[in-house]
Amino acid sequence: MKIRKVGWLVMVLTVMMFNLSSCSAWFGIKHKNGRNSILPGEAMSSRSTRLMNPAGSSIVFPLHGNVYPVGFYNVTLNIGQPPRPYFLDVDTGSDLTWLQCDAPCSHCSETPHPLYRPSNDFVPCKDPLCASLQPSDDYTCEDPNQCDYEIEYADHYSTLGVLLNDVYLLNFTNGVQLKVRMALGCGYDQIFSPSSYHPLDGVLGLGRGKASLISQLNSQGLVRNVIGHCLSSRGGGYIFFGNVYDSSRMSWTPISSLDSKHYSAGPAELVCGGRKTGVGSLTAVFDTGSSYTYFNSQAYQALLSWLKKELSGRPIKVAPDDQTLPICWHGRRPFKSIKEVRKYFKPLVLSFTNGGRVKAQFEIPPEAYLIISNLGNVCLGILNGSEVGLGELNLIGDISMLDKVMVFDNEKQLIGWGPGDCNRIPRSRDVSI
């Protein structure tokens, strides 16, 4: 779904204002301001009883993909009755998990698997999960038995659908397999641009809201409200829910109290090659929905100025013909790996402070801000966020979280990071990484 992607969720809308072709659902036809939505069929007689799992267990999912050239990491989830596999784009910057849906689908992109066929267990319009997806508390319901949603992402991808409940087949690290009934979106009308397109079945939303999969699992008493990931620079890696990390090896900084929706932290100061840039008071949002990292205009210009000085007199020159990313450099001959150019680049650091004291340093080595393009050039994987509407935010994307164990603890309100072997997937919660 994303190449040079920005997956950070910028707005959630429920007012359907697009006049698109009609969409008849299995369950009937209902028009909503020009775009059609699904009518509920016969609801399930009762909700599943609350499932309880021994406290402290966790869930680990292998990841597939890479920053470049694939452009995203995806996970396989088994959903439905009977459970069927779906490839989902992992996004810690948004809440809703949704699948492209055969309701039928008005606008869907190519998918690796057949479109999801929705259950009849619809989430009511005034359900707290539905309310969490609306832009305001006083939203209106055209049908009290149906929760309509529309989500637009910063890369201009949008999805319109209906919220329903279905079964997720989950394997826990204590050996227990459970069928857990949780909410997901049936997305039957997607709008995407070629730059944001990837052939995936949907999105796995792991944000901080009530509709997030981790919030739903936690509300059922199945895992702690903690998520994490380890993205390998070699491709693949894993994500986890619960206690799958060694806290003694982690650096921690508080989640910002000023942002209730995202995993953001700050203030932070940008340090380039061990030297302070004078750019401080930075807010950083950690988001797997973005392949690359985005700095605000001030930090980005400071980075470019520093790089220009560092590369002066070096045997690498700007490669304007390489359109892989906005800034690329070529050498005397094509590069094959970052190791060949590492001697020309130094680490970056975001120094997070608390009360004026440095509490944690998030290091971004050259491998975490550079790629080697298909043309054999080295390209800068940090982009100007002001050019994509991020304003003063700084988005820490996949590239800058490579080969780190990242932990987002919603219970303690902390973000942590530490060293880890992302090519080794933990099989038990007792395994330290």
Protein Blocks (a to p, Z undefined) as FASTA:
>chain_A
ZZhiafbdfbdcfbdcbdcdddddfkbccdeehiacdddddddfbdcddddddehiacdd
ddeddfblnlpacddddedjddddddddddfkbfbdcddddfbcfbdcddfbdcddddfb
dcdfklmklmmmpcbfkbccfblkbccdddddfkopacdddddddddddddfkopacddd
ddddddfbdcddfklgccdfbdcdfbfbfklmklmmmmnopaccdddddddfkggcddde
djdddfklpccddddfkbmkbccdddddddeehiaehiahiacdddfkbfbacddfklmm
mmmmmmmmmmgoiacdcdfklmkbmbdcddfbdcfbfklmmmmpccddddddeehiafbd
cdddfklmcccdfkopacdfbdcfklnonojaccddfklmgoiacdddfknopacddddd
fkbccfbfkbcZZ
